[in-house]
């Protein structure tokens, strides 16, 4: 990899981490968890 690709990779990784942390603080974790639970219940026929 050249220096440009490495820099882009590092910037993308840092941005992803920042956005994940922002989503956790915003309460996005609970939304995703609740949707996943509903989908699982529908798959096994309970929901």
C-alpha positions in Angstrom: 0.0 0.0 0.0 1.2 3.5 -0.7 1.0 6.4 1.8 -2.2 7.8 0.2 -4.1 4.5 0.6 -2.9 4.1 4.2 -4.0 7.6 5.1 -7.4 7.0 3.6 -7.8 3.8 5.5 -6.8 5.4 8.8 -9.2 8.3 8.3 -12.0 6.0 7.4 -11.4 3.8 10.5 -11.3 6.8 12.8 -14.5 8.2 11.3 -16.2 4.9 11.7 -15.3 4.7 15.3 -16.4 8.2 16.0 -19.8 7.5 14.3 -20.3 4.3 16.2 -19.6 6.1 19.5 -22.0 8.9 18.5 -24.7 6.3 17.7 -24.3 4.6 21.0 -24.6 7.8 22.9 -27.6 8.8 20.8 -29.5 5.6 21.8 -29.2 3.9 18.5 -28.1 0.7 20.2 -31.5 0.2 21.7 -33.3 0.8 18.4 -31.1 -1.8 16.7 -31.5 -4.3 19.5 -35.3 -3.9 19.6 -35.6 -4.4 15.8 -33.4 -7.5 15.9 -35.5 -9.0 18.7 -38.7 -8.4 16.7 -37.2 -9.9 13.6 -36.1 -13.0 15.5 -39.5 -13.4 17.0 -41.1 -13.2 13.5 -38.7 -15.8 12.2 -39.6 -18.4 14.8 -43.3 -17.6 14.5 -44.0 -15.9 17.9 -44.4 -12.3 16.6 
